[in-house]
Amino acid sequence: MNFITVSGPPSSGKTAVIVKTIDAFKDRQLSVGVAKFDCLSTEDDKIYEKIGIPVQKGLSGTLCPDHYFISNVEEIVQWGIKSNLDILISESAGLCNRCSPYIKDILAICVVDNLSGINTPKKIGPMLKMADIVVITKGDIVSQAEREVFASRVQAVNPSATVMHINGLTGQGAFELSTLLYDEKQNHDTLINKELRFPMPAALCSYCLGETRIGESYQMGNVKKIKIKELEEKKKCSL
């Protein structure tokens, strides 16, 4: 079974891109399933069910969605294999720009949209920089010049990625994307012993364990403090 990971910021158009790409896969008689990961709630699984796509939904709740994804991805892969899928697509939650839910040797797609601003590619970390394919959506809402500038900013951040434009409403560009995704040589029966492309965000502090009070005396564990020059100089003077 081919396994593909799709991630991107919130409301960038991940589900629309996946749905239009699945339509192209159906024309090739390929069996496709989706694993939808999210934080608190999602209705996207109903969208896939409506078009007859096997889907599993996982909500991370109070946990980091990245950590939740990687802790459950092997179970999802085994479900896909038992369901006799040719392709399994995992759709991540609308992640923070720091997140990195990509696995070595597993095709990684990042979906970003033109409306997020031309400086957004610089603000996105491993989620964009480590992707194999970057899909840019909502290009029909901005000018040609804005599309080109945004695409060049994406290419500057990730020079090795294939950059594509897809219209999530009409599906324009989805067929071209589908031709890049399925590879008979990239079949996987397990992800055990595979590695992440980049370490996930690290945090194990008192707030992770349920602390709600504010103040340095309540902060323990992996805590990172902001450096304010004026306050540091004041502390030195008092010493």
Buried (B, 14 or more C-beta within 10 A) or exposed (E): BBBBBBBBBEEBBBBBBBBBBBBBBBEEEBBBBBBBBBBEEBEBBEBBEEEEBBBBBBBBEEEBBBBBBBEBBEEBBBBBBEEEBBBBBBBBBBBBBBBBBBBEEBBBBBBBBBBBEBEBBBEBBBBBBBBBBBBBBBBEEBEEEBBEBBBEBBBEBBEEBBBBBBBBEEBBBBBBBBEBBBEEEBEBEEBEEEEBBBEBBEEEBBBEEEEEEEEEEEBEEEEEEEEEEEEEEEEEEEE
